[in-house]
Amino acid sequence: MGTTAPPASTALPTTTTKPRSARGLIQKKIGEIAGFGGTGSIDSSQVKFTLDAIQVDAKCSAKYASRSENGHLVVLSWTIQTSADMEPAMGGMFNPHSFAVVGQDGLTEANVATAATYSCLKDSEQLPVGDLAAGSKYVGKLVLDTRSTSGVITFRPTGLDTSGGWEWPF
């Protein structure tokens, strides 16, 4: 008796090789799925996510938006799917404090969370600030405040054993 594959619309690609950067992070492209929690494969991940777009010097939509403190606001658009059995602590990983920006000059900015990152977008556009719920799907944006207009965005969730984290060029 064979197994039945999920319908094509819900099947998720898995990666047999995971290229790593010199920083030890898994290199990803825009729209490429990643995940954590579970047994190590994308299919078993308790949290699956894609970085759908990166917009440099995005225009803020909130009425009382703060100006960039570091020079440039970079908006990251996300799709996040949580499994029904997701551990509650995994839901709070998507916040500006889990990110850094490596500029073209190789310098890493670890402090990309400023007042502007929280005040730039209307609440309806942002990812939830608190924990994500199990068995849910989210689409939203997160803002970083950086001196760089290009380089690499790194994501290293605090307190999560992800063998380093992920990174995307921009």
FIKOLZA-1660 file (N, C-alpha, C; in steps of 0.1 Angstrom, whole numbers, plus 5000, padded with zeros to 4 digits):
% residues 170
   i   px   py   pz ch aa at
   1 5008 4988 5000  A  M  N
   1 5000 5000 5000  A  M CA
   1 5009 5012 5000  A  M  C
   2 5007 5021 4990  A  G  N
   2 5015 5033 4989  A  G CA
   2 5010 5045 4997  A  G  C
   3 5018 5055 4998  A  T  N
   3 5013 5067 5005  A  T CA
   3 5008 5077 4995  A  T  C
   4 4999 5085 4999  A  T  N
   4 4993 5095 4991  A  T CA
   4 5000 5109 4993  A  T  C
   5 5005 5115 4983  A  A  N
   5 5011 5128 4984  A  A CA
   5 5000 5139 4986  A  A  C
   6 5004 5149 4993  A  P  N
   6 4994 5160 4995  A  P CA
   6 4991 5167 4982  A  P  C
   7 4979 5173 4980  A  P  N
   7 4976 5180 4968  A  P CA
   7 4987 5190 4964  A  P  C
   8 4989 5192 4951  A  A  N
   8 5000 5201 4947  A  A CA
   8 4999 5215 4953  A  A  C
   9 4987 5220 4956  A  S  N
   9 4985 5233 4961  A  S CA
   9 4990 5234 4975  A  S  C
  10 4991 5223 4983  A  T  N
  10 4996 5224 4997  A  T CA
  10 5009 5218 4999  A  T  C
  11 5015 5211 4988  A  A  N
  11 5028 5205 4990  A  A CA
  11 5039 5216 4991  A  A  C
  12 5048 5213 5000  A  L  N
  12 5059 5223 5003  A  L CA
  12 5072 5217 4998  A  L  C
  13 5080 5225 4991  A  P  N
  13 5093 5219 4987  A  P CA
  13 5102 5217 4999  A  P  C
  14 5111 5207 4998  A  T  N
  14 5121 5205 5008  A  T CA
  14 5134 5207 5001  A  T  C
  15 5144 5210 5009  A  T  N
  15 5157 5213 5004  A  T CA
  15 5167 5202 5008  A  T  C
  16 5173 5196 4998  A  T  N
  16 5183 5185 5002  A  T CA
  16 5196 5191 5006  A  T  C
  17 5200 5202 5001  A  T  N
  17 5212 5208 5005  A  T CA
  17 5209 5222 5010  A  T  C
  18 5215 5226 5021  A  K  N
  18 5212 5239 5027  A  K CA
  18 5225 5247 5026  A  K  C
  19 5227 5255 5016  A  P  N
  19 5240 5263 5015  A  P CA
  19 5240 5273 5027  A  P  C
  20 5252 5274 5033  A  R  N
  20 5254 5282 5044  A  R CA
  20 5264 5293 5041  A  R  C
  21 5262 5305 5047  A  S  N
  21 5271 5316 5045  A  S CA
  21 5283 5315 5054  A  S  C
  22 5293 5324 5052  A  A  N
  22 5304 5324 5061  A  A CA
  22 5300 5327 5076  A  A  C
  23 5288 5332 5078  A  R  N
  23 5282 5335 5091  A  R CA
  23 5275 5322 5097  A  R  C
  24 5275 5311 5089  A  G  N
  24 5269 5299 5093  A  G CA
  24 5254 5299 5092  A  G  C
  25 5248 5308 5084  A  L  N
  25 5234 5309 5082  A  L CA
  25 5230 5303 5069  A  L  C
  26 5217 5298 5069  A  I  N
  26 5212 5291 5057  A  I CA
  26 5208 5303 5048  A  I  C
  27 5214 5302 5035  A  Q  N
  27 5211 5312 5025  A  Q CA
  27 5198 5309 5018  A  Q  C
  28 5190 5320 5018  A  K  N
  28 5176 5319 5012  A  K CA
  28 5175 5330 5001  A  K  C
  29 5165 5327 4992  A  K  N
  29 5161 5337 4982  A  K CA
  29 5147 5342 4986  A  K  C
  30 5144 5353 4980  A  I  N
  30 5130 5359 4983  A  I CA
  30 5120 5348 4978  A  I  C
  31 5110 5345 4986  A  G  N
  31 5100 5336 4983  A  G CA
  31 5103 5321 4985  A  G  C
  32 5115 5318 4990  A  E  N
  32 5119 5305 4993  A  E CA
  32 5115 5301 5007  A  E  C
  33 5108 5290 5009  A  I  N
  33 5103 5286 5022  A  I CA
  33 5114 5281 5031  A  I  C
  34 5112 5285 5044  A  A  N
  34 5121 5280 5055  A  A CA
  34 5112 5276 5066  A  A  C
  35 5118 5270 5077  A  G  N
  35 5110 5266 5088  A  G CA
  35 5118 5262 5100  A  G  C
  36 5112 5261 5111  A  F  N
  36 5118 5256 5123  A  F CA
  36 5108 5249 5132  A  F  C
  37 5114 5241 5142  A  G  N
  37 5106 5233 5150  A  G CA
  37 5103 5220 5142  A  G  C
  38 5100 5209 5149  A  G  N
  38 5097 5197 5142  A  G CA
  38 5109 5188 5141  A  G  C
  39 5110 5179 5131  A  T  N
  39 5121 5169 5130  A  T CA
  39 5132 5173 5121  A  T  C
  40 5132 5185 5116  A  G  N
  40 5143 5190 5108  A  G CA
  40 5140 5192 5093  A  G  C
  41 5129 5186 5088  A  S  N
  41 5126 5188 5074  A  S CA
  41 5116 5200 5074  A  S  C
  42 5115 5206 5062  A  I  N
  42 5105 5217 5060  A  I CA
  42 5091 5212 5063  A  I  C
  43 5088 5200 5058  A  D  N
  43 5074 5195 5059  A  D CA
  43 5070 5193 5073  A  D  C
  44 5080 5190 5082  A  S  N
  44 5076 5187 5096  A  S CA
  44 5077 5200 5105  A  S  C
  45 5081 5211 5099  A  S  N
  45 5083 5223 5107  A  S CA
  45 5070 5228 5114  A  S  C
  46 5072 5233 5126  A  Q  N
  46 5060 5238 5133  A  Q CA
  46 5057 5253 5129  A  Q  C
  47 5068 5259 5124  A  V  N
  47 5066 5273 5119  A  V CA
  47 5073 5273 5105  A  V  C
  48 5065 5276 5095  A  K  N
  48 5070 5277 5081  A  K CA
  48 5069 5292 5077  A  K  C
  49 5079 5297 5070  A  F  N
  49 5078 5311 5066  A  F CA
  49 5085 5314 5053  A  F  C
  50 5081 5324 5046  A  T  N
  50 5088 5329 5035  A  T CA
  50 5089 5344 5036  A  T  C
  51 5100 5349 5032  A  L  N
  51 5102 5364 5031  A  L CA
  51 5098 5367 5016  A  L  C
  52 5087 5373 5015  A  D  N
  52 5081 5375 5002  A  D CA
  52 5086 5387 4994  A  D  C
  53 5091 5397 5001  A  A  N
  53 5096 5410 4995  A  A CA
  53 5104 5418 5005  A  A  C
  54 5114 5425 4999  A  I  N
  54 5122 5435 5007  A  I CA
  54 5121 5448 5000  A  I  C
  55 5117 5458 5007  A  Q  N
  55 5115 5472 5001  A  Q CA
  55 5124 5481 5009  A  Q  C
  56 5134 5487 5002  A  V  N
  56 5143 5497 5008  A  V CA
  56 5137 5511 5007  A  V  C
  57 5138 5519 5017  A  D  N
  57 5132 5532 5018  A  D CA
  57 5117 5533 5015  A  D  C
  58 5111 5523 5021  A  A  N
  58 5096 5523 5019  A  A CA
  58 5089 5535 5026  A  A  C
  59 5078 5539 5020  A  K  N
  59 5071 5550 5026  A  K CA
  59 5062 5544 5038  A  K  C
  60 5063 5551 5049  A  C  N
  60 5055 5547 5060  A  C CA
  60 5040 5551 5058  A  C  C
  61 5031 5542 5064  A  S  N
  61 5017 5545 5062  A  S CA
  61 5010 5549 5075  A  S  C
  62 5017 5548 5086  A  A  N
  62 5011 5552 5099  A  A CA
  62 5010 5567 5101  A  A  C
  63 5000 5571 5107  A  K  N
  63 4998 5586 5109  A  K CA
  63 5009 5592 5117  A  K  C
  64 5014 5586 5127  A  Y  N
  64 5025 5592 5136  A  Y CA
  64 5038 5584 5134  A  Y  C
  65 5042 5581 5122  A  A  N
  65 5054 5574 5119  A  A CA
  65 5066 5583 5123  A  A  C
  66 5076 5576 5129  A  S  N
  66 5089 5582 5133  A  S CA
  66 5098 5581 5121  A  S  C
  67 5108 5591 5120  A  R  N
  67 5118 5591 5110  A  R CA
  67 5128 5580 5113  A  R  C
  68 5135 5575 5103  A  S  N
  68 5146 5566 5105  A  S CA
  68 5157 5572 5114  A  S  C
  69 5162 5564 5123  A  E  N
  69 5173 5569 5131  A  E CA
  69 5187 5565 5125  A  E  C
  70 5186 5555 5117  A  N  N
  70 5199 5549 5111  A  N CA
  70 5201 5553 5096  A  N  C
  71 5190 5559 5090  A  G  N
  71 5192 5563 5076  A  G CA
  71 5181 5557 5067  A  G  C
  72 5178 5544 5068  A  H  N
  72 5169 5538 5058  A  H CA
  72 5159 5528 5065  A  H  C
  73 5147 5529 5061  A  L  N
  73 5137 5519 5066  A  L CA
  73 5136 5508 5056  A  L  C
  74 5137 5496 5060  A  V  N
  74 5136 5484 5051  A  V CA
  74 5124 5476 5056  A  V  C
  75 5115 5474 5047  A  V  N
  75 5102 5467 5050  A  V CA
  75 5103 5453 5045  A  V  C
  76 5101 5443 5054  A  L  N
  76 5102 5429 5050  A  L CA
  76 5087 5424 5050  A  L  C
  77 5083 5418 5039  A  S  N
  77 5069 5413 5038  A  S CA
  77 5070 5397 5040  A  S  C
  78 5062 5392 5049  A  W  N
  78 5062 5378 5053  A  W CA
  78 5049 5371 5051  A  W  C
  79 5050 5358 5049  A  T  N
  79 5039 5348 5050  A  T CA
  79 5044 5338 5060  A  T  C
  80 5036 5336 5071  A  I  N
  80 5040 5326 5081  A  I CA
  80 5029 5317 5084  A  I  C
  81 5032 5304 5085  A  Q  N
  81 5022 5294 5087  A  Q CA
  81 5026 5286 5099  A  Q  C
  82 5017 5284 5109  A  T  N
  82 5021 5277 5121  A  T CA
  82 5013 5264 5121  A  T  C
  83 5019 5253 5127  A  S  N
  83 5012 5240 5127  A  S CA
  83 5003 5240 5140  A  S  C
  84 4994 5230 5140  A  A  N
  84 4984 5229 5151  A  A CA
  84 4992 5225 5164  A  A  C
  85 5003 5219 5162  A  D  N
  85 5011 5214 5174  A  D CA
  85 5023 5223 5177  A  D  C
  86 5023 5236 5172  A  M  N
  86 5034 5245 5175  A  M CA
  86 5035 5248 5190  A  M  C
  87 5048 5247 5194  A  E  N
  87 5051 5251 5208  A  E CA
  87 5048 5266 5210  A  E  C
  88 5041 5271 5220  A  P  N
  88 5038 5285 5222  A  P CA
  88 5050 5294 5221  A  P  C
  89 5061 5291 5226  A  A  N
  89 5073 5300 5226  A  A CA
  89 5078 5303 5212  A  A  C
  90 5075 5295 5203  A  M  N
  90 5080 5297 5189  A  M CA
  90 5073 5309 5182  A  M  C
  91 5062 5313 5186  A  G  N
  91 5054 5323 5179  A  G CA
  91 5060 5337 5181  A  G  C
  92 5068 5340 5190  A  G  N
  92 5073 5354 5192  A  G CA
  92 5086 5357 5186  A  G  C
  93 5091 5349 5177  A  M  N
  93 5104 5350 5171  A  M CA
  93 5105 5361 5161  A  M  C
  94 5094 5365 5154  A  F  N
  94 5094 5375 5143  A  F CA
  94 5093 5389 5149  A  F  C
  95 5104 5395 5152  A  N  N
  95 5104 5409 5157  A  N CA
  95 5118 5415 5153  A  N  C
  96 5119 5428 5152  A  P  N
  96 5131 5434 5147  A  P CA
  96 5144 5430 5155  A  P  C
  97 5142 5426 5168  A  H  N
  97 5154 5423 5176  A  H CA
  97 5160 5410 5172  A  H  C
  98 5153 5402 5164  A  S  N
  98 5159 5389 5158  A  S CA
  98 5167 5391 5145  A  S  C
  99 5168 5403 5141  A  F  N
  99 5174 5406 5128  A  F CA
  99 5186 5415 5129  A  F  C
 100 5195 5414 5119  A  A  N
 100 5206 5423 5117  A  A CA
 100 5208 5425 5102  A  A  C
 101 5215 5435 5099  A  V  N
 101 5218 5438 5085  A  V CA
 101 5234 5439 5083  A  V  C
 102 5239 5432 5073  A  V  N
 102 5253 5432 5070  A  V CA
 102 5254 5440 5057  A  V  C
 103 5260 5452 5058  A  G  N
 103 5261 5461 5047  A  G CA
 103 5271 5456 5037  A  G  C
 104 5271 5463 5025  A  Q  N
 104 5281 5460 5014  A  Q CA
 104 5295 5461 5019  A  Q  C
 105 5298 5469 5029  A  D  N
 105 5311 5470 5035  A  D CA
 105 5315 5459 5045  A  D  C
 106 5306 5450 5047  A  G  N
 106 5309 5439 5056  A  G CA
 106 5306 5441 5071  A  G  C
 107 5302 5454 5074  A  L  N
 107 5299 5457 5088  A  L CA
 107 5285 5452 5091  A  L  C
 108 5283 5446 5103  A  T  N
 108 5270 5441 5108  A  T CA
 108 5264 5451 5117  A  T  C
 109 5251 5455 5114  A  E  N
 109 5243 5463 5123  A  E CA
 109 5234 5454 5131  A  E  C
 110 5236 5453 5143  A  A  N
 110 5228 5444 5152  A  A CA
 110 5216 5452 5157  A  A  C
 111 5217 5465 5158  A  N  N
 111 5206 5473 5164  A  N CA
 111 5198 5479 5153  A  N  C
 112 5189 5472 5147  A  V  N
 112 5180 5477 5136  A  V CA
 112 5166 5479 5141  A  V  C
 113 5164 5477 5154  A  A  N
 113 5151 5480 5160  A  A CA
 113 5151 5493 5167  A  A  C
 114 5143 5503 5161  A  T  N
 114 5142 5516 5167  A  T CA
 114 5127 5520 5168  A  T  C
 115 5125 5532 5173  A  A  N
 115 5111 5536 5174  A  A CA
 115 5104 5536 5160  A  A  C
 116 5112 5539 5150  A  A  N
 116 5107 5539 5136  A  A CA
 116 5102 5525 5131  A  A  C
 117 5109 5515 5136  A  T  N
 117 5105 5501 5131  A  T CA
 117 5091 5498 5136  A  T  C
 118 5087 5503 5148  A  Y  N
 118 5074 5500 5154  A  Y CA
 118 5063 5510 5150  A  Y  C
 119 5067 5522 5145  A  S  N
 119 5057 5532 5142  A  S CA
 119 5055 5535 5127  A  S  C
 120 5062 5528 5119  A  C  N
 120 5061 5531 5104  A  C CA
 120 5048 5527 5098  A  C  C
 121 5044 5515 5101  A  L  N
 121 5032 5509 5094  A  L CA
 121 5020 5509 5102  A  L  C
 122 5008 5510 5096  A  K  N
 122 4995 5508 5103  A  K CA
 122 4995 5494 5109  A  K  C
 123 4988 5493 5120  A  D  N
 123 4987 5480 5127  A  D CA
 123 4982 5469 5118  A  D  C
 124 4973 5472 5109  A  S  N
 124 4967 5462 5100  A  S CA
 124 4977 5457 5090  A  S  C
 125 4988 5464 5088  A  E  N
 125 4999 5459 5078  A  E CA
 125 5010 5451 5085  A  E  C
 126 5011 5452 5098  A  Q  N
 126 5022 5446 5105  A  Q CA
 126 5020 5432 5109  A  Q  C
 127 5031 5424 5110  A  L  N
 127 5029 5411 5117  A  L CA
 127 5025 5413 5131  A  L  C
 128 5018 5404 5137  A  P  N
 128 5015 5405 5151  A  P CA
 128 5027 5407 5160  A  P  C
 129 5026 5416 5169  A  V  N
 129 5038 5419 5178  A  V CA
 129 5040 5408 5188  A  V  C
 130 5030 5402 5193  A  G  N
 130 5031 5391 5203  A  G CA
 130 5033 5378 5197  A  G  C
 131 5029 5368 5205  A  D  N
 131 5030 5354 5200  A  D CA
 131 5020 5351 5189  A  D  C
 132 5025 5342 5180  A  L  N
 132 5016 5337 5170  A  L CA
 132 5008 5325 5175  A  L  C
 133 4996 5323 5170  A  A  N
 133 4988 5312 5175  A  A CA
 133 4991 5300 5167  A  A  C
 134 4989 5288 5173  A  A  N
 134 4991 5275 5166  A  A CA
 134 4980 5274 5156  A  A  C
 135 4983 5266 5145  A  G  N
 135 4973 5264 5134  A  G CA
 135 4968 5276 5127  A  G  C
 136 4977 5286 5125  A  S  N
 136 4973 5298 5119  A  S CA
 136 4982 5302 5108  A  S  C
 137 4977 5311 5099  A  K  N
 137 4985 5317 5088  A  K CA
 137 4985 5332 5090  A  K  C
 138 4996 5338 5087  A  Y  N
 138 4998 5353 5089  A  Y CA
 138 5005 5358 5076  A  Y  C
 139 5000 5370 5072  A  V  N
 139 5007 5378 5062  A  V CA
 139 5008 5392 5067  A  V  C
 140 5021 5397 5067  A  G  N
 140 5023 5410 5073  A  G CA
 140 5037 5415 5071  A  G  C
 141 5040 5426 5076  A  K  N
 141 5053 5433 5074  A  K CA
 141 5060 5436 5087  A  K  C
 142 5073 5436 5086  A  L  N
 142 5082 5440 5097  A  L CA
 142 5092 5450 5092  A  L  C
 143 5096 5460 5100  A  V  N
 143 5104 5471 5095  A  V CA
 143 5118 5470 5102  A  V  C
 144 5128 5472 5095  A  L  N
 144 5142 5474 5101  A  L CA
 144 5147 5488 5098  A  L  C
 145 5155 5493 5107  A  D  N
 145 5160 5507 5105  A  D CA
 145 5176 5505 5104  A  D  C
 146 5181 5508 5092  A  T  N
 146 5195 5505 5089  A  T CA
 146 5202 5516 5082  A  T  C
 147 5215 5516 5082  A  R  N
 147 5223 5526 5074  A  R CA
 147 5225 5521 5060  A  R  C
 148 5222 5508 5057  A  S  N
 148 5225 5502 5044  A  S CA
 148 5213 5502 5035  A  S  C
 149 5215 5504 5022  A  T  N
 149 5205 5502 5012  A  T CA
 149 5206 5489 5004  A  T  C
 150 5217 5482 5007  A  S  N
 150 5219 5468 5001  A  S CA
 150 5228 5460 5010  A  S  C
 151 5228 5447 5009  A  G  N
 151 5236 5439 5017  A  G CA
 151 5229 5426 5019  A  G  C
 152 5229 5421 5032  A  V  N
 152 5223 5409 5036  A  V CA
 152 5215 5411 5049  A  V  C
 153 5203 5406 5049  A  I  N
 153 5195 5406 5061  A  I CA
 153 5196 5392 5068  A  I  C
 154 5199 5392 5081  A  T  N
 154 5201 5380 5088  A  T CA
 154 5189 5379 5098  A  T  C
 155 5185 5366 5100  A  F  N
 155 5174 5363 5110  A  F CA
 155 5179 5352 5119  A  F  C
 156 5182 5356 5132  A  R  N
 156 5186 5346 5142  A  R CA
 156 5177 5347 5154  A  R  C
 157 5166 5339 5154  A  P  N
 157 5156 5340 5165  A  P CA
 157 5163 5336 5178  A  P  C
 158 5161 5345 5188  A  T  N
 158 5166 5343 5201  A  T CA
 158 5160 5331 5208  A  T  C
 159 5169 5322 5214  A  G  N
 159 5164 5311 5221  A  G CA
 159 5159 5299 5213  A  G  C
 160 5162 5299 5200  A  L  N
 160 5158 5288 5192  A  L CA
 160 5170 5281 5186  A  L  C
 161 5171 5268 5187  A  D  N
 161 5182 5261 5181  A  D CA
 161 5179 5259 5166  A  D  C
 162 5184 5268 5158  A  T  N
 162 5181 5267 5143  A  T CA
 162 5194 5265 5136  A  T  C
 163 5205 5260 5143  A  S  N
 163 5218 5259 5137  A  S CA
 163 5222 5272 5130  A  S  C
 164 5219 5283 5137  A  G  N
 164 5224 5296 5132  A  G CA
 164 5213 5305 5128  A  G  C
 165 5205 5302 5118  A  G  N
 165 5194 5311 5113  A  G CA
 165 5195 5311 5098  A  G  C
 166 5189 5322 5093  A  W  N
 166 5188 5324 5078  A  W CA
 166 5193 5338 5074  A  W  C
 167 5195 5339 5061  A  E  N
 167 5199 5352 5055  A  E CA
 167 5194 5353 5041  A  E  C
 168 5191 5366 5037  A  W  N
 168 5186 5369 5024  A  W CA
 168 5194 5381 5018  A  W  C
 169 5199 5381 5006  A  P  N
 169 5205 5393 5000  A  P CA
 169 5195 5403 4997  A  P  C
 170 5198 5416 4997  A  F  N
 170 5189 5426 4992  A  F CA
 170 5197 5437 4986  A  F  C
% end
